[in-house]
Amino acid sequence: MRRYRVGILGATGLVGQSFILLLNNHPWFEVKALMASPSSKGKRYAEAVGERWKQDRDIPDSVRDLKLLGTDQIHQLKEEVDLVFSAVNMEKSSLIQLEEKIAGEGIPVVSNNSATRWLPDVPMVIPEINPSHTNLIEAQRERLKTKTGFIVVKPNCSLQSYVPALTPLLGFGISQVFVTTYQAVSGAGRHLPDWPEMQDNVIPFISGEEEKSENEPLKIWGQVTENEVQLAQKPKISAQCIRVPVEVGHLAAVFVRFDRKVSEKVILDAWQNFTSQVDELELPSAPRPFLNYFDETDRPQPKLDALGDWGMRVSIGRLRKDPIFDYKFVCLSNNLVRGAAGGSVLTAELLVRQGWIQAGG
Ligand SMILES: NC(=O)c1ccc[n+]([C@@H]2O[C@H](COP(=O)([O-])OP(=O)(O)OC[C@H]3O[C@@H](n4cnc5c(N)ncnc54)[C@H](OP(=O)(O)O)[C@@H]3O)[C@@H](O)[C@H]2O)c1
């Protein structure tokens, strides 16, 4: 297998740090370039990230002394990498401009940011669920006038537990979903010890999160046409998103109504037997299995289960009948791995296998 040279935009941030660790010793990808804000430009990585490095492992030697590039050095970036992972906090229109500039230079961008998610020709991908949406890349390349660059984006972290759990059930005709997410502080790029308002408390508002949780699944479940995704018409989703004093792991309590009668066994079998194209592609970051159902009544729990298969597995539990909806259950995903860096690395692995990314150096 050829090695691919990768860059990380937003390398000093919380998700950027997660990329650094996940890509250390990755069998296909090798970190060759790092970028962050103008204030980090020219600094060595260890110096630029400084006290903000909050991982339980040290900064890998391979990146410790890499000098950070500025976002005005895209030409140089092009010489150094075959693809870029992006996780930056920037204003939406500047970020679209920046990611399109990188893609326009011929560099594939796998993005964690919400800015481009609703551009019609940008695929929003969970590899196990909608791998064929990457076919939109052709249309996007025409628009951006590039033969090799493109942007593929990962959906919001809040929905990466219940969208995987609902996908195997779509064939039974889900009409309505009500979901409450209980989201970890790391989802806001924060840590519990440094966020006094969150200690011994919950905050029942996360800006913009409920809209993303209700709408993004409809693009993921949509049908790709020549140059856009026709949104799925069902199910209707109502979401409440709540910040809880947990470091890592977004939990969701889900209520589902079906068009027709479905037994508990059929639902459990659908989860257990769920397969996807990813199973055959032997992607290094793919969890096996993707979905894991717990019989124990007190699982899944963020502390015990968010690290299943290095944070890539989605956990489900507590399936039972509901007196108002038809069924209810609980599910969990790791917001920093499956919901951010790990989901992006898996997406890049899919794009390599599909032939969208070429190794140059
Ligand atoms: N945390 C999560 O669980 C999670 C999950 C999924 C998606 N995301 C998304 O991932 C992105 C990053 O999140 P985060 O939690 O890692 O944020 P963060 O810890 O605040 O890090 C932000 C990064 O953006 C860089 N940056 C800021 N302004 C910039 C500019 N003008 N040009 C270039 N780089 C700039 C920062 O560089 P400096 O160090 O130089 O300032 C830093 O590397 C956000 O879009 C977020 O919504 C986060």
The ligand as a MOL file (V3000), in Angstrom:
LIG
                    3D

  0  0  0     0  0            999 V3000
M  V30 BEGIN CTAB
M  V30 COUNTS 48 52 0 0 0
M  V30 BEGIN ATOM
M  V30 1 N -14.6930 19.2170 19.5480 0
M  V30 2 C -15.4950 18.3430 18.9450 0
M  V30 3 O -15.9640 17.3290 19.5250 0
M  V30 4 C -15.8350 18.5400 17.4970 0
M  V30 5 C -16.5080 17.4970 16.8600 0
M  V30 6 C -16.8040 17.6090 15.5050 0
M  V30 7 C -16.4530 18.7690 14.8240 0
M  V30 8 N -15.8190 19.7790 15.4690 0 CHG=1
M  V30 9 C -15.4880 20.9640 14.6480 0
M  V30 10 O -14.0770 20.9790 14.4010 0
M  V30 11 C -13.6250 22.3360 14.3320 0
M  V30 12 C -12.5060 22.5560 15.3470 0
M  V30 13 O -13.0140 22.2730 16.6500 0
M  V30 14 P -12.0470 22.2150 17.9220 0
M  V30 15 O -12.9050 21.7760 19.0340 0
M  V30 16 O -10.8120 21.4570 17.6010 0 CHG=-1
M  V30 17 O -11.6700 23.7940 18.0500 0
M  V30 18 P -10.4720 24.4790 18.8410 0
M  V30 19 O -9.9050 23.5690 19.8700 0
M  V30 20 O -10.9520 25.8250 19.2280 0
M  V30 21 O -9.3270 24.6620 17.6790 0
M  V30 22 C -9.4940 25.5820 16.6390 0
M  V30 23 C -8.3410 25.4750 15.6230 0
M  V30 24 O -8.6110 26.4230 14.5760 0
M  V30 25 C -7.4360 27.1940 14.3470 0
M  V30 26 N -7.8210 28.5150 13.8220 0
M  V30 27 C -8.5290 29.4850 14.4430 0
M  V30 28 N -8.6600 30.5520 13.6330 0
M  V30 29 C -7.9970 30.2450 12.4870 0
M  V30 30 C -7.7390 30.9460 11.2690 0
M  V30 31 N -8.1900 32.1960 11.0650 0
M  V30 32 N -7.0290 30.3200 10.3010 0
M  V30 33 C -6.5670 29.0620 10.4820 0
M  V30 34 N -6.7540 28.3550 11.6190 0
M  V30 35 C -7.4600 28.9440 12.5970 0
M  V30 36 C -6.7710 27.2820 15.7220 0
M  V30 37 O -5.4190 27.6580 15.5720 0
M  V30 38 P -4.6000 28.4730 16.7260 0
M  V30 39 O -4.1890 27.4850 17.7600 0
M  V30 40 O -3.4180 29.0220 15.9900 0
M  V30 41 O -5.5060 29.5350 17.2440 0
M  V30 42 C -6.9570 25.8430 16.1750 0
M  V30 43 O -5.9770 25.0240 15.5780 0
M  V30 44 C -14.8580 23.2180 14.5650 0
M  V30 45 O -15.4140 23.5460 13.3030 0
M  V30 46 C -15.7970 22.2880 15.3210 0
M  V30 47 O -17.1420 22.6490 15.1380 0
M  V30 48 C -15.4830 19.6900 16.7820 0
M  V30 END ATOM
M  V30 BEGIN BOND
M  V30 1 1 1 2
M  V30 2 2 2 3
M  V30 3 1 2 4
M  V30 4 1 4 5
M  V30 5 2 4 48
M  V30 6 2 5 6
M  V30 7 1 6 7
M  V30 8 2 7 8
M  V30 9 1 8 9
M  V30 10 1 8 48
M  V30 11 1 9 10
M  V30 12 1 9 46
M  V30 13 1 10 11
M  V30 14 1 11 12
M  V30 15 1 11 44
M  V30 16 1 12 13
M  V30 17 1 13 14
M  V30 18 2 14 15
M  V30 19 1 14 16
M  V30 20 1 14 17
M  V30 21 1 17 18
M  V30 22 2 18 19
M  V30 23 1 18 20
M  V30 24 1 18 21
M  V30 25 1 21 22
M  V30 26 1 22 23
M  V30 27 1 23 24
M  V30 28 1 23 42
M  V30 29 1 24 25
M  V30 30 1 25 26
M  V30 31 1 25 36
M  V30 32 1 26 27
M  V30 33 1 26 35
M  V30 34 2 27 28
M  V30 35 1 28 29
M  V30 36 1 29 30
M  V30 37 2 29 35
M  V30 38 1 30 31
M  V30 39 2 30 32
M  V30 40 1 32 33
M  V30 41 2 33 34
M  V30 42 1 34 35
M  V30 43 1 36 37
M  V30 44 1 36 42
M  V30 45 1 37 38
M  V30 46 2 38 39
M  V30 47 1 38 40
M  V30 48 1 38 41
M  V30 49 1 42 43
M  V30 50 1 44 45
M  V30 51 1 44 46
M  V30 52 1 46 47
M  V30 END BOND
M  V30 END CTAB
M  END
